[in-house]
Amino acid sequence: MRSSMPTRQWSDFPNKIRAEWLRLLAPLILSALFVAHAGCTASAPLTALPFTPEKFFAGESYSSGTVRTLIVSRQKFTARFSGDASPGQLNLDERFSFTDGDRLQRWELRRVADGSYEGTVQTETGDGVLREKRPVRGRLLPDGAVLDYDGYAPGGGDTLFHFRHRMRAQADGTVANRVTISKFGLPVATARVTFTKSSTELQKP
């Protein structure tokens, strides 16, 4: 049996009551609009991002950096990259030059969903052996990317360390990479690296 009570419209309520309801509902409305906007931002095309690994490392690239250990020792290095890239896929050879010799690190990365990455890394250690592939996980960020993996230090021994690469695109077109190296959750070394598309950029102070 239907009710015979009349249906009240928004305009039937006094202005004071309508104003109070709007005041109470305003935070909820703004939150909903913010969530909707965030969802649109997250789905923005990847080509609009300042950095993706497959975009930056396609072709030839270069880097210079310094590794600092807990005992405050420093070792400088440079590297040259050769990248074979396609949308969502990157095969990359990174050839380090240390004072005691050159080392190869080989990356295979693919984008799987929502800006996340998975793949492998192989590292040439101090005995000249290119070790087995180690799994890599990563994700895109608004200004760069993060990669995490348990692997070997280039030119090091057979001890596995955890590596975390935090890459940020810079206004001058370079990419700053901050590497944290840890064991059992404790940091043992850090590295500051600059990636560039031109070898002449490495000569700048």
Secondary structure as UniProt FT lines:
FT   HELIX           10..12
FT   HELIX           15..42
FT   HELIX           46..48
FT   HELIX           53..56
FT   STRAND          59..69
FT   TURN            70..71
FT   STRAND          74..86
FT   TURN            87..88
FT   STRAND          89..98
FT   TURN            99..100
FT   STRAND          101..113
FT   TURN            114..115
FT   STRAND          116..124
FT   TURN            126..127
FT   STRAND          134..141
FT   TURN            142..143
FT   STRAND          144..151
FT   TURN            154..155
FT   STRAND          161..169
FT   TURN            171..172
FT   STRAND          175..183
FT   TURN            184..185
FT   STRAND          186..196
FT   HELIX           199..203
//
